[in-house]
Amino acid sequence: MKITVDMFNALRAITNYRGGQALLAKKCGLPHQHIQKYVTGKVKEITLENWLKLLPHLKPYLKDNYTPKGITQEQIDQLQEISSRSPSMPLDETILLEAYRKLSSDKKSDMIKEAILLAEQEHSKHKMPSGAMLMAAEEQQDYSPHGKPKKSK
């Protein structure tokens, strides 16, 4: 997501004192280097996950009901609610997990296979031989969620 002029000005305003960047980084759980790059304009993009971490601290420095272009306040509220359920998990993984939980068992199986194939294509230099991840997933499906073998029919 592009860092807008309003976002940039709010970041500058909140960190415009000695130690401001480090304090903001600590409060929102981001590395100090990220804050420094946002404030100095060295990066022009920010992840939605990082924006959601900064937003509560920047709100007093932004116009009322400010939302970045292309994102509604309702979407921000939904994403914040989702991320609060699994604060230690990255937002994109939390969103995927939420969607995955809504699928039928058959769809979940298909989705796992597809994700593994995509991962193999993306990381062709992976230590595991081609197809081994898929075979491991298929073997895993023969077990219950508790690691015990499923009973044969």
Order of alpha helices (4+ residues) and beta strands (2+ residues): alpha-alpha-alpha-alpha-alpha-alpha-alpha-alpha
